[in-house]
């Protein structure tokens, strides 16, 4: 049996998922090895806190371990993984402040004087977005999910997802445009 485990790194993910679903701890460890960077990066982009991202990622993998046996199709693992990760993030937000999104329709603004434009990077710019807007932007641009997939994962209306992504992308473009302006000034 040892020989089989040695080949886990070369196995297709669906096989590893099926084995993990049957209780194979080494297969689960292989899934963690394959996906931990992706999930940690998703969480870090959402919260901009390495320690919190580690904690949230650990929660995601704990939920996977506890529930992977219920996954009916190993080929659906990627969608299921994203759904669990998004749910962990949204649960964190709800626990953090239950009334935070009561006025989500209010347009968001950033006080420009508070920023040192040249020092603002993508992660910093992402953190200026409201959390649900940031989640939609990260899932779209970082994770490559479609608007429909994001709407399904977040249980937000499709129009809201599209609006969040459009507004978030425009805001990021505004915030990060200083880099192109700064580069032009340096070249002159």
C-alpha positions as CSV (number, residue, x, y, z in Angstrom):
1,X,0.0,0.0,0.0
2,X,2.9,2.3,0.6
3,X,3.7,2.4,-3.1
4,X,0.2,3.8,-3.9
5,X,0.7,6.7,-1.5
6,X,4.0,7.6,-3.1
7,X,2.1,8.3,-6.3
8,X,-0.5,10.7,-4.9
9,X,1.4,13.7,-6.1
10,X,1.0,12.4,-9.7
11,X,-2.7,11.4,-9.4
12,X,-5.5,13.4,-10.9
13,X,-7.3,15.5,-8.3
14,X,-10.6,13.6,-8.7
15,X,-9.0,10.4,-7.6
16,X,-7.4,12.1,-4.6
17,X,-10.7,13.6,-3.7
18,X,-12.5,10.2,-3.9
19,X,-9.8,8.6,-1.7
20,X,-10.0,11.5,0.8
21,X,-13.8,11.1,0.8
22,X,-13.4,7.5,1.7
23,X,-11.3,8.5,4.8
24,X,-7.8,8.3,3.4
25,X,-5.8,10.7,5.5
26,X,-2.8,10.8,3.1
27,X,-5.1,11.6,0.2
28,X,-6.5,14.5,2.3
29,X,-3.0,15.6,3.1
30,X,-2.3,15.7,-0.6
31,X,-5.4,17.8,-1.2
32,X,-4.2,20.2,1.5
33,X,-0.7,20.4,-0.1
34,X,-2.2,21.1,-3.5
35,X,-4.8,23.7,-2.5
36,X,-3.5,25.4,0.7
37,X,-1.7,28.2,-1.1
38,X,-4.7,29.0,-3.3
39,X,-7.1,29.1,-0.3
40,X,-4.7,31.0,1.9
41,X,-4.2,33.6,-0.9
42,X,-7.9,33.9,-1.4
43,X,-8.4,34.6,2.3
44,X,-5.4,36.9,2.4
45,X,-6.8,39.0,-0.4
46,X,-10.1,39.1,1.4
47,X,-8.8,40.2,4.8
48,X,-5.2,41.5,4.2
49,X,-4.1,39.8,7.4
50,X,-1.7,36.9,7.2
51,X,-2.6,35.5,10.6
52,X,-6.3,35.7,10.0
53,X,-5.9,34.2,6.5
54,X,-4.1,31.2,8.1
55,X,-6.9,30.8,10.6
56,X,-9.6,31.1,8.0
57,X,-7.8,28.7,5.7
58,X,-7.5,26.2,8.5
59,X,-11.2,26.5,9.1
60,X,-11.8,25.8,5.4
61,X,-9.7,22.6,5.4
62,X,-11.3,21.4,8.7
63,X,-14.7,21.8,7.1
64,X,-13.4,19.9,4.0
65,X,-12.2,17.0,6.2
66,X,-15.4,16.9,8.1
67,X,-17.7,17.0,5.0
68,X,-15.7,15.6,2.1
69,X,-17.5,12.2,2.5
70,X,-20.7,14.0,1.4
71,X,-19.3,15.3,-1.8
72,X,-21.2,13.3,-4.5
73,X,-18.9,14.0,-7.4
74,X,-15.1,14.3,-7.0
75,X,-15.1,16.3,-10.2
76,X,-17.1,19.0,-8.4
77,X,-14.4,19.5,-5.8
78,X,-13.2,22.9,-7.1
79,X,-16.6,24.5,-6.9
80,X,-17.3,22.9,-3.6
81,X,-14.0,24.1,-2.2
82,X,-14.7,27.7,-3.3
83,X,-18.2,27.5,-1.8
84,X,-16.7,26.4,1.6
85,X,-14.1,29.1,1.5
86,X,-16.6,31.8,0.6
87,X,-18.9,30.6,3.4
88,X,-16.1,30.6,5.9
89,X,-15.3,34.2,4.9
90,X,-18.9,35.3,5.0
91,X,-19.4,33.6,8.4
92,X,-16.4,35.5,9.7
93,X,-17.8,38.8,8.4
94,X,-21.2,38.1,10.0
95,X,-19.6,37.3,13.4
96,X,-17.4,40.4,13.1
97,X,-20.2,42.8,12.6
98,X,-23.8,41.7,12.0
99,X,-25.0,45.1,10.9
100,X,-22.0,46.1,8.8
101,X,-23.9,45.7,5.5
102,X,-27.2,47.4,6.5
103,X,-26.2,50.3,4.2
104,X,-24.4,48.3,1.4
105,X,-26.2,50.4,-1.2
106,X,-24.5,53.6,0.0
107,X,-21.7,54.5,-2.5
108,X,-18.2,54.0,-1.0
109,X,-15.7,56.7,-1.0
110,X,-12.1,56.9,0.2
111,X,-10.5,60.0,1.7
112,X,-7.5,60.6,-0.7
113,X,-5.5,62.5,1.9
114,X,-5.2,59.3,4.0
115,X,-3.2,57.5,1.3
116,X,0.3,57.8,0.3
117,X,-0.4,57.1,-3.4
118,X,3.0,55.8,-4.4
119,X,3.0,53.3,-1.5
120,X,-0.4,51.9,-2.4
121,X,-0.2,48.4,-3.9
122,X,-2.9,46.1,-5.1
123,X,-3.4,44.5,-1.7
124,X,-3.7,47.9,-0.1
125,X,-6.1,49.1,-2.8
126,X,-8.2,46.0,-2.4
127,X,-8.6,46.7,1.3
128,X,-10.2,50.0,0.6
129,X,-13.1,48.3,-1.0
130,X,-16.1,47.2,1.1
131,X,-15.8,43.5,2.0
132,X,-18.5,42.1,-0.3
133,X,-17.2,44.2,-3.2
134,X,-13.7,43.0,-2.5
135,X,-14.9,39.4,-2.3
136,X,-16.5,39.6,-5.7
137,X,-13.5,41.3,-7.3
138,X,-11.1,38.7,-5.8
139,X,-13.3,35.7,-6.9
140,X,-13.5,37.2,-10.4
141,X,-10.0,38.4,-11.1
142,X,-7.9,36.3,-8.7
143,X,-9.8,33.0,-8.8
144,X,-11.1,33.4,-12.4
145,X,-14.7,32.6,-11.5
146,X,-17.6,33.8,-13.7
147,X,-20.2,36.2,-12.5
148,X,-22.7,33.4,-12.4
149,X,-20.4,31.2,-10.3
150,X,-19.8,34.1,-7.9
151,X,-23.5,34.7,-7.6
152,X,-24.1,31.0,-6.8
153,X,-21.2,30.9,-4.3
154,X,-22.2,34.1,-2.5
155,X,-25.9,33.7,-2.9
156,X,-26.0,37.3,-4.1
157,X,-28.2,38.3,-7.1
158,X,-26.3,38.2,-10.4
159,X,-26.8,41.9,-11.0
160,X,-25.4,42.7,-7.5
161,X,-22.3,40.6,-8.3
162,X,-21.8,42.4,-11.7
163,X,-22.3,45.8,-10.0
164,X,-19.8,45.0,-7.2
165,X,-17.2,43.8,-9.7
166,X,-17.6,46.8,-12.0
167,X,-17.6,49.3,-9.1
168,X,-14.6,47.6,-7.5
169,X,-12.6,47.4,-10.7
170,X,-13.2,51.1,-11.4
171,X,-12.2,52.0,-7.9
172,X,-9.0,49.9,-8.1
173,X,-8.2,51.5,-11.5
174,X,-8.6,55.0,-9.9
175,X,-6.4,54.1,-6.9
176,X,-3.7,52.4,-8.9
177,X,-3.6,54.9,-11.8
178,X,-1.1,56.9,-9.8
179,X,1.5,54.2,-10.6
180,X,1.3,54.9,-14.3
181,X,1.3,58.6,-13.6
182,X,4.3,58.2,-11.3
183,X,6.2,56.1,-13.9
184,X,5.6,58.8,-16.6
185,X,7.0,61.5,-14.3
186,X,10.1,59.4,-13.5
187,X,10.8,58.8,-17.2
188,X,10.7,62.5,-18.0
